[in-house]
């Protein structure tokens, strides 16, 4: 028996992850422009952007570990 791919849970998970990624990448560009607008050098603005991306990566890794520990359907 073939299982359906486009289930309600899959669509909700896809949309939530897609929106989360879009917000993260849209903020990435605006953070740098905002920092430059405040008079910060391009180098420091790039550093801020890198810290933002590193924080996003760490939060994704940590949230996956926490979900694995607590359970996915809690």
SULSUL-V733854 format. One record per residue. RES is the residue in three letters. SS is DSSP state (alpha for helix, beta for strand, coil for the rest). NEAR is the number of other C-alpha atoms within 8 Angstrom. D_LAST is the distance of its C-alpha to the last C-alpha in Angstrom with 1 decimal. Layout:
BEGIN
[[RES/SS/NEAR/D_LAST] [RES/SS/NEAR/D_LAST]]
END
This chain:
BEGIN
[[UNK/coil/2/29.0] [UNK/coil/3/27.8] [UNK/coil/4/24.3] [UNK/coil/5/24.0] [UNK/coil/5/23.0] [UNK/coil/6/22.7] [UNK/coil/7/19.8] [UNK/alpha/6/18.1] [UNK/alpha/6/14.8] [UNK/alpha/9/17.3] [UNK/alpha/9/19.2] [UNK/alpha/8/16.5] [UNK/alpha/8/15.3] [UNK/alpha/8/19.0] [UNK/alpha/8/19.9] [UNK/alpha/8/17.4] [UNK/alpha/8/18.3] [UNK/alpha/8/21.9] [UNK/alpha/8/22.1] [UNK/alpha/8/20.6] [UNK/alpha/8/23.2] [UNK/alpha/8/25.9] [UNK/alpha/8/25.4] [UNK/alpha/9/25.5] [UNK/alpha/8/28.7] [UNK/alpha/8/30.4] [UNK/alpha/8/29.9] [UNK/alpha/11/31.4] [UNK/alpha/8/34.7] [UNK/alpha/8/34.9] [UNK/alpha/11/34.2] [UNK/alpha/12/37.2] [UNK/alpha/9/39.4] [UNK/alpha/8/38.5] [UNK/alpha/10/39.3] [UNK/alpha/11/42.6] [UNK/alpha/7/43.4] [UNK/coil/6/43.2] [UNK/coil/6/45.9] [UNK/coil/9/43.9] [UNK/coil/7/45.3] [UNK/alpha/7/43.9] [UNK/alpha/6/43.2] [UNK/alpha/8/41.0] [UNK/alpha/14/39.3] [UNK/alpha/9/38.5] [UNK/alpha/8/37.2] [UNK/alpha/10/34.9] [UNK/alpha/11/33.6] [UNK/alpha/8/33.0] [UNK/alpha/8/31.1] [UNK/alpha/9/28.9] [UNK/alpha/9/28.2] [UNK/alpha/8/27.6] [UNK/alpha/8/25.1] [UNK/alpha/9/23.3] [UNK/alpha/8/23.3] [UNK/alpha/8/22.1] [UNK/alpha/8/19.2] [UNK/alpha/8/18.1] [UNK/alpha/8/18.5] [UNK/alpha/8/16.7] [UNK/alpha/8/13.7] [UNK/alpha/8/13.6] [UNK/alpha/8/14.1] [UNK/alpha/8/11.4] [UNK/alpha/9/8.7] [UNK/alpha/8/10.6] [UNK/alpha/6/10.6] [UNK/alpha/7/7.1] [UNK/coil/7/5.7] [UNK/coil/6/5.8] [UNK/coil/3/3.8] [UNK/coil/4/0.0]]
END
